[in-house]
Amino acid sequence: SIVMIVLLGKEERINLYMKAQLKKKDHHTRTAQTDDVMALRKALDRAEYTFLQSQINPHFLYNTLDSIRSKALLEGQDDIADMAEKLAVFFRYCISNREHLVKIREELKHIDDYYHIQKFRFGDRFEMNVFLENPEISDFYIPRMTLQPIVENALHHGIEKSTRKGLIDIRIIENGHDVEITISDNGAGMDLADLRRLNENMENMSETRTGRHNGIAVSNINRRIRMTFGEEYGIHYRSMKDAGTDAVITLPAVDDFSRSAYDLRKEES
């Protein structure tokens, strides 16, 4: 684990690796061994950095936002107090180390917090609507932090680049044994080349940036979905230049009974 890696000194870890390779004497192997050591050093550096990042105490952020909220309330600045509260809830959800899978209702609550935070900036320049085919759908499970980055893409790379009032629609329906979530915007859209490139990278689970979307964030979401549920699931885009974009997320309908199987698959991966 990262914790055990960091507890050992870096050079000690590399020396342990070298001792394990002492039986390999030929030149070709020694050359490959040198390359392996360099790669190991880089991997350990990344592991240390990741470990140190994980030690940042989120209470500092929460306490600061709570102080801002309290001061705003004392001065009668209710809008600022409300925004500070929503930011605290938003970040708590983002950095929480709780369950990998959460109910769709939790993701929708997170999206609602994000929407109201962005309304402080954009005002009436955009609206967001959510449609559930039936209330029971909100009890199905979805990987944490699936929806918000896609909504953020729709806002910043679609609606912000259009002059008309923006609209984001989130439509969630059952399709056989699957759940289909469509996040639509009426923003700038993509040309055919960008759309094809983005969908190819979704299929290949590779990273790219297009003129319309931050493909790295979307690819990471798509990768998590496919690693958790299988390659038949994931994200597919539809778009038309100057008309808007649909991000279609296909997931299995995971209820309380089937959830444990997917949690186990996540742990094994």
N, C-alpha and C positions, 0 to 999 in steps of 0.2 A: 504494500500500500504506500501511498505518498507519505503518510506519517512515518512509517518505518524507514523509508528512503532518506528522509530529511534528518532523522535522529542520528544516523551514521554520518561521519565526516565524508566529504566528497572524495578526497584522495583515498581514504580507507575503502570506500566502496569500489573505486577503480582498481586498487591493489588486489582486493578479493577477486575481482573479475579476472585480472591478469594471472593470478595464481591458478585459477581454474583452467587456464589455457596453456599452462607450461608444457604440456605434452606435445603441443603442436610446434614443430621445429622448422619445417620447410619455409623457403623464402615467400612463396605465394601466400602461405597461411599467415606469416608474420606481417605481410603487407595488409592483408585483410583484417588482421588483428588490430593493427594501428588504426585503420578506418573505423573498426568497431569501437575502439576506445574513444576516438573523437566523437562518434555518434552518441556514445554513452555519456560523455561529459555534457554534451548539449541537452540530452534528455534529462539528466540530473539537474542541470540549471533550470530547465523549464519546470521540473517537478518542485524544486525549491521555491520558485517564483509563485507557482500555483498554490503551494502550501501557505506561503506568507500572505497571499491575497485572502485566503480563506480564514485567516485569523483576525481580519479587520472586524472590530466590534460594531455591530449595527446599532447598538443602543445609543451611540453618539449621535447618529443621524436621527433616530426617533426622538431623543431628548431635545435636540436642537429644534426640530419641527414642532414639538410640543411647546417649547418656550416661545417660538414665533406665534403659535396659535393663542397662547395665553395672553401675550402682550397685545395681539390684535384685538382680542375680545375686550380687554381692559380699555382699549382706545376706541372701541365701537367700530372696528374694521371687520365686519362679519364676513365679507367676501374673502379677505386674506386668511382669516381663521379657518374658513371652510376649505380653502385650497390647501393650507398646511395640513389639515386633518386628512384630506383625500390623498395627499402626497405620502403621508406616513403609512396609510393603509396600502397604497399602491406599492411602495418599496418593500414593505413587510412581505407582501405576496411574492414579489420578484425574487427576493433573496432567501426566502424560506427554504429550509432543507427537509420539509415534510414530504408527503407522499409524491412519488413520480406521477401517478395518475390521480386526477381530481375530477369531480363531477362537472359536467358542462355548466351547471348553474354557477359554480365558483369562477369558471373562466368568464362567464358573462358578467358577473359582478365586477371582476377585474377590468373588463372592457368598459363597463359603465363608469368606473372610477377614472380610467384613462380619458374617456370622452369628456367628462366634466372638467378634468384638469386642462384639456386642450381647449375647452370652451372659454376658459379665462383668457386664452391667447387669441383665438379666432373669432370669438363672439358668435354672431349669427351667420358666419361665412359657410358653415357646414352643419348638417344634421345627421344623426345616426338612428336607424330603426332596426329592431330585432323581431324576427318572426319565427315562432316555434310551431311546427305542425301540430304537436300536441304537448301538453305540459310534462308528460312522462319522459320525453326525450332529455330533459334537463338533468335527469338522474343517471344517464349513461356517463361513462368515464372517457377522459381525453388526457393526453400528456399535458402536464403543467406548462404554461407559457406558450401555447400553440397559437392562440388567436390574436393576442395584442401586437406582436411584431408585424403580422399581416395587415391588421387595421392601421398600424403606424405607416406601413408602406403605402397603403391606399391614400392616406391623408397627405403625406409629405411628397410622394412621387407621382401622385395622380391629381388629387384635388388642388393642391397648392399651385400646380402648373396650369390650371384651367381658370378662366375668368368668370365662369358661371358659378352660381351657388352650389356648393358641394353636397353630395348625398352618399352616405355609406349605408348599405343594406346588408344585414346578416340574416341569412335564411337557413334554418336547420330542419331537415326532414329525415324520415326513415325511408330507406330504400332496400326492401327485403330484409336481410340480416345486417345491413350496414346503416351507418349514419352519414349523411351528406351535408356538409356545411359550406355554404357559398357566401363569400364576402365580396360584395359588388361595390364599385364606385363609379361615378359619372365624370371622372377626371380626364387627364390628358390621353390615357390609353397608350398602347405600344404599336409600333409598326410590325409587320409580319416577321421581319428578320429577328428583332428583339424577342418577339413572342416565341418563335421557333427555338431560339437559343436558350431561353429560360426553361422551356418545357423539356428540351433535351437534357439540360443539366439536372432538372428534377428527376428524370428517368435514370440518369447515370449517377445520381447522388454526388455530383461534383459542384465546385464553387465557382460562381461567376458574378460579375456586376453588369447589369444592363442599364440602358438609359432610363428605364422605367422603375426598376426595382433593385434593391440591395439583395442580390442573389445569394450572398453569403449567409445572411440571416435566414432567408427562406429555405435555402438548401439544408441548413442545420435542423430546422423544424422538420423538413421532409425526411431527413435521415433518421431522426428520432422516431418518427411515426413508423417508418419501414422497419427499423430495428426492433421496435416493440411489437408491431402487429403483423409484419410480413410485407413482401415486396408488392403485393397486389394493392396496397394502400398507399396514400400519400397525397401530394398536392399537384393539381393541374391548372393551368391558366387558360383563360379565354380573353381576348382583348381586341379592340378596334381603335385605331388612331383617332384621337379627338372625340371619342365616344365614351370610353371607360373600360374597365377591366373587371373580370370575375376571377377570384381565386377559389377553386373548388377543392375542398378537403374531404377525402373519403376515408372513413374509419369503420371498424367493426362496431356493432352495437354491444358495448361491454357493460354489463350490469354488475350488481353486487356479487352474484354467484360466479361469474366468469372472470372477474377482475384479478383474482389471485394468480391465475395462470399467466397473465401478462406481466404482473409484477415479478414473477419468478423469471420469465424470459428476460426482463430488463436486468435483473441481478446477474444472470449468466452471461449477458453480453458485456 
